[in-house]
Each structure stands twice: as structure tokens, then as C-alpha cells.
Amino acid sequence: MSLLDFFKEPAVAEAITDKKEIDKKYSHFRWRIFYSCFIGYAMFYLCKKNIAAALPSMSTELGYSNLELGVIGSSLYLTYAIGKFVNGMIADRSDVRKFLPTGLILAGLANICFALSFFIFTPGKFTFFGLPSATILLWVFAFFWGCNGWFQSMGFPPVAKSLTYWFSNSERATKWAMWSTSHQTGTFLAVIISGFLIAKFGWQAAFFVPGILALLVACWLFNRLRDKPQSIGLPDVEDYREPEKIKKEENSVSEDDGMSYIQILTKNVLTNKTVWALALAYVFVYVIRFGTEDWIIKYLVEAKENSLELASMKLACLPLFGFFGTISAGVISDKIFKGQRAPINVIFLLGVVLCMLGLYLNGTGTNFLDSLFTAVTGKELVDVFKVNGSGVLDILLIGFSGFFTYGPQMLIGGVCAIESSSKKVASAVTGFTGTFGYIGAMLSGLGTGFVVDKFGWNGALAFWGLSAIICAAICIPMCFNKKQA
């Protein structure tokens, strides 16, 4: 049996005709699919964002420069960028129940191999054709982290397919926003757990433990997940939830009837100007997102002399605030802007710019909160709360940078892309925008490492802030076209 046969979509089951049974099954499986996608994707992040906490220890122990560390991180983004679109096209016609767990198993194994490679190619032990073992290890790290990137790219497309087919148009943005907090949940857990493991057992443990957990969770996902509703005898979700809109929906997609998958893909993705604009904007969203997620700990350790534990706790505020930013962006765009996403994207991106400016000003030695607290109370902030104003402001600025980044991250490459395309290529269009996003992530890794080595950490803050400005500029024209995102 070939690999494609293994992943092949299950056949449509005999339709259930009893309405009570349909209601019961839909109620059960919609909730089941949602929490399975949430937990599964959070687990993917546990096997991806663990490297952020490991970077300072790897730099100290292995002597790698910021640019060399950027090479390792960017290897994942390069393979993820390619894999997300390729796996998106495969996932559109694959069984979610098999495709998603398989990707998680392979990502877990890649993490384990990444950690094991240190013990095989221990720096300082040997040379190979004149290359020191530290250099060899660098490229072995890049190889396994690149493999992890490809396997990670098998996670989002089947999730996008599941959310599209199990939740109708009128509820999809809210449900997508709720699911999208799995990014923040996974990042939060990765930073906290990895920081603890590194402090107690060394940086290798931050890859061993998530890798083993991924194998266990993948087995559980195979039990929980199902493919489309039709694969278990249920009607299409629009037929079930919005029967009064069926004719309207049918008319809106009638142009795709009789077209092959490649024709639908070409029409709705490859030649869709709105999708291309969203993809370009997504590049800069990911420069910000992964720049902050991957490098903030190192920034705090080196620029502000925070301990690894304190820096990890501060970074944990980024996905924590991002959780609420994601929900807020989805709800506000639905309820206040009546489905228009572009205004929210612009507002949130300008918020990112302000956060980067705040971090820059907070690094100049001016502790605004200290001065304000002393002026109002006559006491020192550090004496009352055992923390200085600089530390409080760091927490708020890092947290709100996550709040303002995760909203556009959820909307631009997910909801906006699907609403600007076709349900029949949901995995492919999100994979397409995701490909550009991870090109941005790759540029973020290399670009941040370069500017830090050349210009210091203020260069990194400027790099991320400028990316937010460019992204907002791309989104502004969409505010004036209701047919676009």
C-alpha cells in the first residue's frame, strides 16, 4: 500500500436520516473534533517553541553566534514554508484522522533525534575532514530541525480542513479564533516547561520530553479524530446548521461545479489577487511573531541581564496576552466590523509598533513606572512590590506585543484566506499563506541574528517594528473593499 493510499480520504458513509441521531452525533463530534484539534496543535507547538528557551544555553555551551543560532531556527522555517503548501494540497484529499497524528509522531521523533545528536557529535571531541565537531553539529542540528519543520507543516492543514467542514460560515471566525489560542497555549507551555527542564536537567531535556509526549498524544488523536461529517453519515455542516441559506451557498459556489481540484486551486488560490496580498502581508506578521517568540528570552538575558527563569516567565506573558488578543480580534471583527477583518489587522499592527517603541525606550535607563510610583506614593516601587518599574513595563510591553501580533496572525493567514477563497481548497489556501508566513519566519531568524550581531538588540526591535508598519500598509487598501479581507 502506497503512502497516498494510507492517507486517502474515507468513503462517504451511508447517510443518517433520523434527525435526533444527527443532532446527537453532531453535538458530540463537533466538540470532540474541536478539542482534539486544539490539544493536538498545542502539542505541535510544544515540539517547536521549545528551542526559544534552549537558545541561551546552547549559545553558552556550544559557543554559537546569534547568526549560527539563526541558521538552526531558520532551517525549520524553510522546510515548513515549503511543506505547508505541499501538505495543504495533500490534506485537502487526506483522512484527517491519519494525517494529523502521523505528522505529530514524526515531529516528536525529530525532537528526540535533535537532542541525541549532541551526544554523538559532541563539540571538541573530533574533527572531520578539517571541520571541527562543533561545526558538524551545527549542520546536524539544522538538518533535524529542518525535518521537524516539514513534519510540523503536517499539523495546520488538516486542522484547517476540520474547522472548515465541521463549523459553518456564520460561526467559523469565532471558533477559529478560539482554536487559534492553541498557538498561545502551546507556546506558553513550551516556554514554561522548557525553562524548568533546562534549569534542572540541561537544554537537551527540553527536546526529549516534548518528543516523548508527542508520541503519546498522537496515539490519542487517532482515537479522537474523524474526517468530514459525511465520513460518519452526517450531512454537510451548512445543510445542518443553516438550511435556509443552502440555495444561496450553492449559487455562490456553482462556478466551481464540475471543475477539477487543480482548476479550483488555480482559480481560488494561485490567481487570486487578494490571496496573494494576504500572503505578502503574512510574511511580515511572521517576522514579528517568530522574532519575538524566538529571541525575546535571549534579548532579556543579554540586554537586560535577566536570569533564564525570569526571562522565560516574561516571555510566557506574550502567548498569555496573545490568547486574549486572538479572541478579541475574532469577536471584534465579527461583531463590530461586521465581518471586515482588515481594519482590525491595521489597528493591531500599529499596536505592535508602539510596543516595540516602548521596549526601545525602556532599554535606555529611564524607568517611567519607578518615577511615577514614587511621585504618587513617596515610596520606591521595588521596596513595595519587590520589582522595579522596568521589569513591570517589560512584562506589559512583551505581553501586549503578543496581544497585537496574534490577532492578525489568526485573521490574515486563516479566516481571511478562507473567506477570500473556496471551502474546497481550505487546506491549500491556508497552506499557501502559511508558506509565505514561514518565509517570513525564516527571514526573521536570519534577519534578527544578523541585525543583533551588527547593531545590537535595538536593531532587532527596529526590525520587528518596521515589519509591522509594512504589514499594516499592505492591509490598509483592503479596508476600503468589502469583498476583500
N, C-alpha and C positions, 0 to 999 in steps of 0.2 A: 504494500500500500504506500502510495506517494505521500509526501508531506501535505500537498494540496488536498488530497482525498481525506486525510486525517482532520484537517481544519474545515472541511466542506460544511456548508450550512445544512442543518437538519431539514428534512422534508416537512411540508405543511401538514399538520395533524388534522384529523377529522374534526370539523367544526362542532363546537359545543352549542347546543340550541337552547338549553334551559337557562333563562335569564338569572335565576338565583345562583346557579353554579358559576355562571360567568362573573357575576358580581363578587362572589366569594373568592374565586381564583384571582381576579384582577386585584382585589384588595390585598390578598396575601402576597402575590408575586411582585406587585409594584413596590411595596415596602421592602420586600426581600431583595429585589434587584438593586434598589437604591442603596441600602446599607452595605450590600456586598461590593458594589462599585466604590462606595466611599472608603470602606476599610481596605479594599484591595489597592486602590490608588494611593492611599496614605502609606501603605506598606512599600510601594514603589519608591516613594519619597524617602522613606527610612533607609533605603539602599542607594540613594542618590545624594541627599544633602548631608550625609554623614561626613563627607570629605571636607565640608566647611570647618567643622570643629577640629579635624585632623591636620589641616594645613600648617598651623603654627608649630606643632610638634614635629611634623615631617620636615619643615624648614630647618628647625634647630638640630634635629638628629641627623638629617641627611645632608644638610648644607646646601639645599637647593635655593636658587634665587627666586624672586617673585615671578619672573618670566618663565622659568622652568616649571614652577608650580602651575602657572597658567597653561603651559603646554599639556600637562596632565589633565587639568579640568576641561580644557577645550577639546580634548580627544573625545570626550563623551558628547559634547555638543555637536561636533562634526558628524558623528555616526547617527546621533539622534535626529539631526536635521534631515539627513537622507532617509533614515528609517521611518520617520513619522509619516511621510507621504507614501512611501512604498507600502508600509504596513497598513496605512489608511485604506489604500485600494484593496489590499488583501482582506482586511477586516470587514469591508462592506459585504463581502461574499463568504465570510467565515463564521463558524459557530463561536459565539462569544464565550460559551462555557468552556471551550478548549483553548481558544486563542489567548485569553487574558491570563489564566493560570500558567500556561506554558511560558509566557514572557516573564512572569514573576519568578518562576523556578530558575530560569536561565540568568536573570538579573542577580538572584541570590548566589548562584554558583560563581558568577563573575566577581562579586564582592569577596567571596571566600578565596578565590584564586589571587585577587589583588593583594590581600594580606599575606597569603602564603609565599608570594613571590619575594617578599623581603627576606625571608629565611633561606631562600635558595640563592638569591643574588645579593648577599649581604655586602654592603659597601665596605671597601678597604680590604677585602679578602683576596681578590684576584684581579687580573686584567685579561681581556680577551681581544687578541689582535691589536694590542695597544690601547684599547678602550678600558678605562677603569670601571670597576663593578658598579660604582655609583651612576655612571652614565648609562650603562646597560640597564640597570634597574629603572632609571627614569623612563626609558622607552618600553620596558616591560610593563611598568605602571600605566603608561599611556595606552598600551595595547589592551590590557584587561579593562581599563576604564572606558576605552572606546567600545569594547564588546558590551560592556554594561549599558552604554548609550543606545546601542542597537536594540538590545533586549528591553530597555526602558521604553523605547518607542513602540513596543507592542502593547503598552498599557492604555494610553489615551484613546486610540481609535475605537477599540471595542466598547469602551465606556461611552464615547460619543454616540455610537450606534445604539447602545442600550437606552440611554436617556432620550434619544430621538424617537425610538419606537415604542417605549413604554409610557411616555408622557406627552400629552397633546400640546398643540401650539399655544393655547391660552395659559398654560401653567409651566411651560418649559423653561422660561427665563428664570422664574423663581426657583424651580427645582434644580436648574443648572447652577444657580448661584449657591444654593445650599450644598450641592455636591462639591462644588469647586472649593469649598472650605477644607476639603480633604488635602489640598495642597498645603494650606497653612497648618493643619493638624499634623500632617506628615513631617513638615519642616520643623515645627515646634518640638515634636517627639524626637526627631533626628538630632537636633541640637542639644536637647536636654540629656537624652540617653547617651549620645556620643561623648558629650563633655564629661559625664560621670565615668563612662568606661575608660576614656583616655586618662583621666586623673588617677584611676585605680589600677588599670591594667596595661596602659600603653595604647598608642594610636591604632595598633593592629586590631584590638578588640572592637573598635568602632566599625570594623568591616566584617569580622567573624560573626558577631551576634546578630546584626540585621540580616546577614546572609542566611543563617540558620532559621531565623524567624520567617523569612520569605518562603522557604521551602514548606514550612508548616501551614502558613496562611494560604498558599497556592492550593494545597490539597483541600482545604476547607472551601475555597472558592469554587472548585469543581463541583462540590456538592450543592452549593447555594445557587449558582448562576444558571440562567436559561437564555436561549437566543430570543428571537422575536416572539411576540404574543401568539402569532399564528403557529409557532412550532409546538405549542401545547394546546392547540384547539381554540384559542381565544380570537375574537375579531380584532381588526386594526384599532389602535387606541383612539383615533379620530372618530371612527364609527361608534365606538363605545361611549366616549365622553361628550362628543359634540355632533350628534347625528343631524341636527338642524343645519349644520354647516357643510355637510358632506358634498352637496352639489357644487357649492362654491369652491370647495377644495379641489374637487375633481376637475372643474373648469380651469383652475389655476395651474394644474399640473398636466393638463391634457396635451400640451405641446410635447411632453416627454414620452407620451404613449407610443409604443412601437419602436422607440429608439433603443439602440444597444447601449450597454453600460459605458463604453468608450465615447459614444456620441453625447450622452448625458454629461459625462465628465468634462468633455471638451467645451460644451455649451455653458455649463453652470460653474465651472472652475477655471479651466485653462484660458478661456477667452472672456472671462467675466472681469470687467474693469474695477468693479467695486471690491471684488475678492483680492485683486492684485494690490489695490490701495491699502486694504486691511492687512495684507501680508507684509507690505513695506512698513507700515506702522508697527507691526508686531516685532519687527527686528529691534526697534528702539525700546519697546516695552521690555524685551528680554535682556537688553543691555543693562537696563536699570535693575530689573528683578534679580538676575543672577550676579550682577556686580555687587549688589548689597548683600544678598544671601551668602555668597561665597567668600566675600572679602571683608565684611564688617568686623568679624572676630579678629582678623589679623590687623585691621586698622586700629581697633581699640587696644590691642596688645602692644603694638609698636608706637602708635601716635599718642596714645593716652596712658600707656603703661598700666593698663588693666590686667588683672590676672586672667588666666584662661577661663576659670569658673565664672568670674564676674562678666567677662566679655560674652560668654555663652548665654548667660542669663539675660544680658541686654539684647542680644540677637533674638532670643526667644520672644521678645516683645514684638518683633517685626511680623512674624506669622500670626501672633496673637491678635494684634491690631488688624492685620490683614484679613482675618476671619470676618470681622465686622465690616471692613471695607468692601469685601466681596458681596456680603448680604446687602449692604446699603446700596451699592451700585445697581444690583439687580432690582431691588424693590423700588428705588427712586426712578430708575429708567422706565419701569412698568407703570407705576402709579402717578408720578408727577409729570414725566416727559412722554407719557402715553406710547411707550414702545420705541421712542427715539433714543438711541444709545450714544451717538456722537457727542452731544452736549456734556453728558456725564464723563466721557473719556477726556474731554478737554479740561473740564474743571478739576478732575482728579490729577491729571498730569501737571497742571500748574501747581497743585499742592505738593507734588514731588519736588518741583523746582524750589519751592520755599523751604522744604525740609533739608535739601542739600545745602542751600544758603545758610540755614540755621546751624548745620553741623560745621560748616566752614567758620562761621562767626564764633561758635562755641569752642573752637580749637585755638582761638587767638589769645586766650588767657583771661577774657572777660567773662566772669561768672554772673550773669544777669540775675538769676534766681537768688544767689547768695546776697547780692546787694539789695534787692527788693525785699527779701525776707528780713534782713537786718534793719532796713529803713522803717518797715511797718511794725516789727515786734521789738526791735532793740536787742535781739539775740542772734547768735550765729546759727545758720541752718544746720551745719554739721554737728553742732552741740545738741540740738533738739532731736534731729532725726537720724543722726549718725551717717549722714550722706551729704555731700556738697551739691550746690546747685548745678554745677557742670554735669555731675552724674545723673541728676534728675532730668536735666534738659536732654542729655544723650538718650535716655530711655524714651522720652516723649518724641523726640525727632526721629529716632530709629523706628519706633512703633508707628508713627503716622506716615513715615515713608512706605511702610508696608501697607497701611490702610489705603493710601492713594495709589499704590502700584498694583495691588491685587484686583482692584475693580476693573481697570482697563485690561488687565491680563485675562480676566474671565470673559469680558464682553467682546473684545476685538477678535480674538482668535477662536472663540467658541460660539456664543449666541449670535453675534453679528455675522460671522461667516456662514452659519447655517441659514439664518434668515435671508441672506443675500444669495443663497444658492438653492439646492434641492435636497429634499429628505432622502432621495435615492442615492446621494453621494455624500451623506453626512460625515462618514468617517474620512473620506478622501478630502473634503474641503477643510475640515479641521486639521487633517494631516498636512495639507498644503500650507495653511497659515502657520501651523506648528513647525514646519520645515524652516520657514523664514524666521520664526521666533528663535529657533536654535542656531541659526546662522548668527543671529544677534547675540545669543548666549556664548557662542564661540568667539565672536568679536569682543564680547565683554571680558572673557577670561584672558585672552591675549592682550587686549587693549588696556585693561586695568593693570595687569602685570607690567606692561610697558610704561604706562604713564607714572606708576608708582616708582619704578626704578629711575625714571628720568626726572620727574617733577615732584615726587613726594606724594603724600596722601591727599593734599589739597587738589592735586591733578586728577585723582580718581573722583573726588566729589564734583569737580567741574565736568568731567567726562559723563557722569551719570546725569547731572543736571541739564547739560546740553542735549543729551539724548531725549529727555522728557520734553524739551522745547520743540525739537524736530518732530517728535511723535504728535504733539498737540497741533502743530502746524499742518500735518497731514490730515488730521481728523476734522479741523475747522470747516473745510468745504462740505463735508458730509452733514454738518448741522443744518444746511440750507436745502437739502434734498431729502424729502421724507421717504423716498423709495430706497435710500441708501441707509447704511448702518446708523 
